[in-house]
């Protein structure tokens, strides 16, 4: 049926079309949901369920989830995974509930710490809501030192999580289906207090939190500014970060670092997570330095990895890196850290430190999200490989003798490949593996972003 040359169906489609329609050459919005959407409002059903490692990841983990504000102290049920739907009488643990006001309304967030678990064992668990339960999920505890461990690492996600970061997550899981741990370099979202951004981050994570533990570093975008553009301007930790994860409570001393730094052990690796933002802006640099020194000095394992948002060597040439590098790199070198995983600069680069003859630690900066900056000339000279205009993820495969690091593009192509080999005396050697890598990528094909910024390749 036609009316004035238009079909009725076409006219109806125009009426129902979304408010934003992306035209060729126009930058898409940061959020997929419209303003005022109720998609991510908390409900009776538990959501944003995510588990993080305990200090000893072989014997426990903690689970975080949220509901509407009518749910008080719900329980988690857990038991060793079975081949039958008959789960018998699972262990029950009552969660600690915290109330807070998100930008999408009142929320209750629940945390349950689970200890006494057996190493290298697959557990199934579900969490309670208001007259409802989540589906059963399965997670494996860490195994003994020396058993093979597979870890995923993601640089900054930050922007357009649902639109662009979700495919990075899926490709990473396809390449490493045996991964039991995922690390994030911080700046998970762009606006610390926007609950829709957090909703899209969790949705972009998809099935990943269903099958592996998640350990994030905090970035500067997880903080918010108070009294901006006044003499009283200051950084304040965003409440959303505090309510999103159930992280180990073993961080550095002081109110500005205790909740954002932590460490844990998993299968022969000590992981140390730092907070570069509070170190630079809130006066915790020395406290974190002392804490890291102690944690690494007591490491009984053959491997150590540091995770921090701000890079020690900035691929964009940011001066703040010099302060962190002066305080933290000597501690990392002193204790034989193997790998330092970083984000913040929305590019890719890998290098050793400045100490002549020291190949370790290897310092990596990466980006998973679509915001893409440009490299400094110094980074092009001193880092190899480097990349611009490229979304990436990393796969680490670790056993008693080797730590294999690979960076892949969002389409799964091999971009970087290196191995740290450990001999019987504990001496380590770096081996570059160049076979199969694609050519280095740059942004010479684009002078500016769609928004007109020449300092970025994409935004």
N, C-alpha and C positions, 0 to 999 in steps of 0.2 A: 504494500500500500504506500503511495507517494503523496506528499503534500509540499507543493512549491519546490519540486525537484529533490527533496530530501525524503528518505524513507523514515517512517515513524520510529523504527528501531534506532537509526542513526541519531535522530533528534533526542531520543531518550538517553542514548549513550553520552551525548554532550552534556545533558543536564546532570548526569550522575558522575561525570568525570571529576578527578581530584582537583583541588584548588591549584596545585602546582603541576604544570606540564613542562618537562625539560625540553628545550629547543636545542637544535644543533649549535654547538659553540657556547652553550650556557652552562655554568657550573651548577651541579646538583646540590640540593640542601644537605646539611650535615645529618639531619634526622630523616628517617623514612616516614615516621608518623607525623600527622598534622598537629598543629598547635591545638591544645584542648582535648587531644585524644585520651581515652580512658583505657587504652590497651594494656598499660603497665601499672594500673592501679592494683594494689594488693587485695586479695580476696580470701575466701575461706580455704581455698586450695593452697597448699604450700608451694612456693616457687623460689627461684634463685637459690637452688640447693647446690652447695659447693663444699667440698672437703679439702682440707689442707693438712700437711703432715704434722704429726707431733714432733717433738725434739728428736725422738728416736722413731723414725718412720717405719721400723720393722715391728713395733709393738703398739702403735696407735695412730689415730688421726682425729681431727675435730671437724664437725659438720655445722655449717651455717645455713639457715633458711629464713624465709619471712612469710608472714600471713597478714591478714587484716588485724586491727587492734582489739578484736574480741577473743583472740586465742592467748591463753596464759599457760606458760610452763608445759608445753606439749612434750611428748616422748619421742624418742627414736627407738626403733626395733632393729636389732642386728643379730646375725648368726653366720656361721660358715655357710657359704653358698651350697645349695643342694641341686641335684638333678631333677627333683620332684617339686611340684607346686606346694606340697605339704611341708610347710616350714616349721611345724611343731611349735615349741615354746621359745621364741627368740628372747635374747637378753633385752631388757628395757632400761633406758637411761632417760631421766627427766632433764629437759633443756633449761638453760637459764635464759629468761626473756628480758629484752630491753625494748622500751617504747621510745619512739621518736617520730618527729613530724617531717616526712619527706615532702618534696615539692608536689607529689601526687596525692598527699593526704596522710593521715595517721597510719602508722605501721608498727607491727611487733616483729622484732628480729630475734631469732632463737639460736642458741649455740649449745651443742652437746659435745663434750670431750670424751673420747672412747679410748680406754687404755686396756692393758692386759691381753692384747691380741697376739696371735701366733705369727711368726715371720713367714713371709712368702706364702701367704694363705689368701684365697679369694673369699671375701665376705660379701654378703648381701644385706642391704639395709633399706628402710623406708622411714619417712618422717611424717608427723601428725599435723593436721590442720584443724579447722573448725568442723568437726563431724566428718572428716575426710582424711585420706592418706595419700601420699605420693605413691608413684609406682616403685617397685623394688629396683634398686641399683646395685651394681657390683663394683667393688674396688679390691685390689690386691695390695697387701702390705709389702713393705720392702723385704728383700731377702738378705742373706748373710753377706758380709764383705767378700768381694771377689766374684759374686754371681753377676751375670750380665745385667746391666741397667740401661734402659732407653729413656731418654729425656727429650721433650720438645721445648724449644725456646722461641718466644715471639718478642720482637721489638715493639715499639709504640704502636698501639692500635688507634686510639684517640678519636679519629674522625670517620664518619660514614661507616660505622661498625657493621650495621645490618646490611648495607649495600655492598661493601667491598671487603671487609675483614672476614666475613663469614666464609668466603671461598678459600681464604688462606687457611682457616681452621680445618676445613674439610680436606684440603690437599695435604696438610700436615698429617692428619690422622690416616689418610690413605697410604702415605709413605712410611709411617711408623705405627702400624696397628698394635705393636707390642709395647708402646710407650705407657709408663705408669706414673709419670710426673710431667707437669707442664709449668714452665717458668715464664713470667711476663716482666718486661723491663719498665713498666710504669707508664703513665699517661694513657691509661685505659680509655679515658673519656676526655672530652675537651672542656666541659663545664662541670666542676666538682659537685655542684648541688642540683643538677638537672636529672631528676629521676628517670625521665624518658631516655636519656643517654645511657644510664646504667641498665635500663631495661633492654635496650638494643645491644649493649655489650654482652649481656647474658644470653640473649637470643642468638647473637652471632657465634657465641661459644658452642652452641648446639649441644651435641652429645658428649663433648669433651669432658665436662665435669661429671658425667655419669660413669666414666670408666677410668679416670685418673685423678690423682691429687693435683692441686693447683697451688703454686707458690709465687705470688707477685711481689715485685718491688713497688714502692710508691714513687710517683712522678710529681713534678711541679703542678700539673693540672689536677691532681687530687687535692691540692690546697686551694683555698679561695682568698681573695684580697678583702680586707676590712679597711674602711676609711680611705678608700683609694683616692689618690691625688691630693692627699692632705698630709701634714707633718706626722699624723698618727698612723699612716698607712702601715699595715703589717700583714704577714702571712698567717692564715689560720687553717688548721687541718680540717678538711671537709668531712662532715659527719657521714656522708655516704660511704667513704672509704672505711671508716670505723665499723659500719654496719654490714659491709659486704662480705667480709672474710673472717674466719676463725683461725687466726695465726698463732704460732707458738708465743708464749708470754715470757720470753727470755732475752729481750732487747737491751740496748744500752741504757745507762742510767739517765734520768732526767725526763721531765714530762713531755718534752718535744721529740724524743727519740724512742722512748720505751714501747710505744704502740706501733712504730713504723719500721723497726729493725728487729731481726730475729735470726736464728740459725737452726739447722737441723741436719741430721745424718741419715743417709740412705745408701746402702749397698757399697760401702767403702768410699763414699764421698761426703765431705763436710761442705754444706752450702751455707754461705754467710750473706745476708741480705742487708744492705745499707740504705740510708735515706740521705741522698745528696741535697735535697731541698732544705731540710732542717739544718744540715751541716753548713750550708752557705748562708741561709737567711735567718736562722733561729738560734745560732750559737752552739750547736751540738757537735761541731767538727772534732774537737779534742775528746769529748766523751765517747764518740763513736770510734775514734782512733784507738783509744785505750781498750775499749770493749773488743774491737776486732783483733787487736794484738793478743788479748787473753784467749779469745775463742779459737784463734788459729794456733796458738802455742800449745793448746791442749788437744789438738786434733790427732787421734790415734790412727787415722785412715791414710791410705796411700795417695788420695786425691783431694783437692779442694777447689771450689768454684765460688767466686764472688759475684753477686747480682746487685746492680745499682743502676739507677736511671741515668744520671749525668755521666758522660764519659770522662775518663782520665786524660784522653787525648782526643780533642774535639775535631771531627771531620769538617766542621763548619768554621773552625778557628775561634770558638768562644773563649774568652779570657777566663771565665770562672773555672774552667778545667784546671788551670794552673794551681789554684788553691787546693783542690781535691788531690791533684797529682802529688803535690809536695808533701801532703800529710799521709796519704794512703798508699801510694805505690811503694815506698820503702818498707812498709809493714807487709804488703803482699809479697814483695821479693824476699824479705827476711824469712818468711814462713813457707816459701815455695808454692805459692798459689799457682795453679795451672791455667785457669781460664777466668777472665773477667768479662761478664756479659752486660752490655749497656744499651741504652737507647738515646732518646732526647733529640738527636740531630737529624732524624728522618732521612738518613742516607745509609750506605753500607761502607764499612772499612774495617780492616784487620791489620794489626801490627804488634811487634814486641815493644818493650819499654825502652828507656834511654840508656840503661846500663850496658856497656859494651860486652859482647859475648853472652848475654843472657837472652835466650829465646823465649823464656817463660817469666812471667805470665804472658799469654796471648790476650790482647785486648780487642774485643769485638764490639762494634756498634752496628745495630741493625734496625729495620723498620718493617712492620707488618701492615700498617695502614696506608691509606692513599695520599696523605699529605707528604710531599716529597720536596726536600730542599736541595740545594746545590753544594758541591764539595768545594772546600778551599783549595788553593793551589798547593799549600803545604801538605794537605791530606793526599793529594794526587802524587806528591813526591815521596811521602813517607809511609803510606799505607798501600797494601797490596793483598788481595784485590780490593777495589773500591766499586761502588755502584751508585748511580743516580736513577731516579724514575723507575724504581724496581721494588715491588712488594716481595718480602722474603719470609721464610721460616727456617729454623735450624733443627737438626736432629743430632743428638749426642748419643753415642753408644760406648758404654764404659764397662770394662772388666778389670781384673787385677793387673793386667799387663798393658792395656791400651785404653786411651781415650780418643775416640774417632769423632771429629766434628765435621759436619757437612751443612752448608747453606744452600737452600734451594729457592728458586723463584716460585711465585704463586701458581705457575703452571707446572711445577714439579721439576724444572730443569736444574741440573747441578751447577752451582755458581762458585762454590768454594769448598775445598776439601783438604783437611789437614789431620794428622795423627800424632799424638804424643805417646811414645813408647817407653815403657818402664822396664828396666832389666832386673835381674835377681837381687842386685845390691840397692835397688831403689833409685838408681840414676835414671834421668829422663832425657829423651832426645825428641826433637820436633822433626817430623817428616812431612814435607809438602807433597800432596798427591794432585798432579795436574791433569791426569787423564780424565776425559769426559766433561771437563768444565766448559761452559759456554764462554764466549768472548765477553769482556767487561763492557758494561752498559753505562752510557752517559746521557746527558740531556741537551746535547748540542742541536737537536732537531727542533727545540722549542725555545723561543726567546723569553716568554713570560707565560704565566698561568692565564686561565680564562678570565680571572679577576684582575689581570694586569700586573701581577707581582713578578718582578724579574729575579728576586732572590729565591724563588721557588720554581720547581718544575711542574708541580701539580698541587692543588689544594682542595 
